[in-house]
Amino acid sequence: MIINTVEEYREALRQFDALEVQDIDAHPELQPPALELALAIQDYELRQEMFPIPKKPTTLPAMIELKRQQRQLKQKDLAQLLEVPAGRLSQILSGKRRVTMDLAKKLYERLDISPEFILKTA
């Protein structure tokens, strides 16, 4: 089964949901069609890049920003966590200022950014 359109995708989702309601685990005869639908849905989603896999940051400011988002911190809260003025953190994130050795140590200890990554991208 190959899904090519949004309409076919929605219909496949509807059919899969209907099978799930019937308790696929308790009814082995429902497992093959459910698996076929699941694989077709997954294939369509990958081809459409509906759920793109985020790329790993390649710069230190991008990695700091990712860690900030993962911890759901505001920029000023991150500045407090790292014990740097908010303005300085803003300059670092925009690439206008470089990271000091003291800040690099805090990035490692408090944000779990690897020392290798810090050294390669600082």
Residue pairs with C-beta under 8 A, 6 or more apart in sequence:
1 12
1 36
1 37
1 39
1 40
2 40
2 43
3 9
3 12
3 40
3 41
3 43
3 44
4 44
8 44
9 41
9 44
12 37
12 40
12 41
12 44
13 41
15 37
16 34
16 37
16 38
16 41
19 30
19 33
19 34
19 37
20 34
22 30
24 30
24 31
24 34
44 50
45 51
57 63
57 65
57 66
58 121
59 95
59 121
60 99
60 107
60 113
60 117
60 118
60 121
60 122
61 92
61 93
61 94
61 95
63 113
63 117
63 121
64 78
64 92
64 93
64 107
64 111
64 113
65 93
67 111
67 112
67 113
68 75
68 78
71 78
71 111
73 81
75 86
75 89
75 90
75 93
76 86
78 89
79 85
79 86
79 88
79 89
81 110
82 89
82 103
82 106
82 107
82 110
82 111
83 106
84 92
84 103
88 97
91 97
92 98
92 99
92 103
98 122
99 107
99 118
99 122
104 115
104 118
104 119
104 122
107 113
107 118
108 114
108 115
108 118
